[in-house]
Amino acid sequence: MDTSLLERITLQEGVIGGKPTIRGLRIAVSDVLEMLASGMSAADIIDQHPLLTPDDIKATLLFAADAVDHKLLFHAA
């Protein structure tokens, strides 16, 4: 995967409460992830948010993968 895609993910104080966004737009990474999780396709998301590109969707997924790529401690129930 092209890690240069991560350059599309930005953090700006005052933009959506400092959440990671896509290219400084007022579209949070978490919102795109939620849309994908709800079953929307990348094409559906881009139709609803025409400022987004397929590479923006890829960057969102890569950012999420990178964010969870560490050891988590689980407690037995």
N, C-alpha and C positions, 0 to 999 in steps of 0.2 A: 504494500500500500504506500502511496505517495505521502510521506509525512509533511511535505510542504503544504498540504491541504489544511493543516492545523493553523496556518497563518491566517486563515479565514475566520477563525474564532477569536473574538476580541472581548476584552474586559474594559469597560469605561465607567468610571465613577459617575453616578447620576443617570446612567442609561439602564433602565429596567432594574433598578436597585443594585447595580453592580454585578448582575448575573452575566454569565458568558452569553454573548450574542453572536450572530453571524454577520461578519463584515461591518460591525458598528450599526447595523440596522436595528430597529426595535423589534426584532424577532429573536426570542431567547432559544438557546440550544435545547433547553428542557421542553419548550413548547413543540419543537419539531420532533423530538424524541417521543413525546406523548402522542402526537399525530401518527407517527409510525407505529407505535404500540397499539393504537386503536384500530389499526388495519389499513390506514390510508397508504397509498402508494406514493413514491417520490413524485410521480407525475401529478397526482391529486394535490399534493402539497404545493407544488410549483404553480398549478392552476389557481389555487387560492391565494398564493403569495408570489405574484409574478416577478418580484425582485430577486427571488431565490433561483439558483441554478442547480443542476445535478451535482456539481462539485461541492456546493454548499451542503447538500444532503449527505454526501460522502464524508465531508469534514465533520459534520455533526456526529455521525456514527463512529468515526475514528477518534474524536474527542471523548466520546462516552467509553469506548473500549480502553483508551489510555487511562481514563479516570478510574476504572475498576481493575486495572492491571496491577494489583498488589494483593498481598495476602490479607485475608479477612479472618478474624477469629470468630468461630461459631461456638456457641454454648449448647451442650446437649440439653434437651428438654427433659 
